[in-house]
Amino acid sequence: MLYVNDIFYSIQGESSYSGYPCKFIRLAGCNLRCAYCDTQEALDIKNSKPLGIDDIIKSACGSGPAGVKLIEITGGEPMLQNESLELMNRLIELNYTVLLETNGTISLKKVHPDVIKIIDVKCPSSGHSKAFFFENLKYIGRNDEIKFVIGNKDDYDYAKNFITEYSLGQTRLIFSPVEGAVSHGEIAGKILNDGLNVRLGVQLHKILGLK
């Protein structure tokens, strides 16, 4: 049984898969309260429905065309619920490309190796820059991604230094500006001036007015 906040079909908007049709499973409950959180409805399990894995799969897989084989498990924080691991395993068995969006504070050791992990390293403006579970750096595969949500210059410098300190230059990296706090153009300019091999992330689904 998992606490599910929402199941829906939309455009993937915040990773290297941005722009692709995607089926989403949004689990409820989170161990952080980031200052810029834009999914507050999923922070507490009170805003959820407990569902068995079979029911979740039936609902999620039926939420869009059968030919769409990209699915994302997000939250909240999915790794708070142990059964999310079994859900991911089942979806891999069904030949889905599975994305896991996680805040990186809980061990990812047991996540199926074929799951593509999108790991959010919290910068200072989140209020949780000390929450990252550093052992997770050992579990980053070649297809996984690390995302830094950037709200100001301090966040940018923190992310840049984090990449250097932990030798992440060969990892897929995303700098995602906080909407309304810092301009995409400003972050783009910094990336270009510093010659960083990172992807500028925009919340495409919000630009399109989608979930």
PyMOL commands that set and color helices and strands:
alter all, ss='L'
color gray80, all
select helices_A, chain A and resi 40-42+45-47+53-61+78-80+84-93+124-126+134-139+153-165+184-194+204-207
alter helices_A, ss='H'
color red, helices_A
select strands_A, chain A and resi 2-11+21-27+49-51+70-74+97-102+116-121+145-150+172-177+199-200
alter strands_A, ss='S'
color yellow, strands_A
deselect
rebuild
show_as cartoon
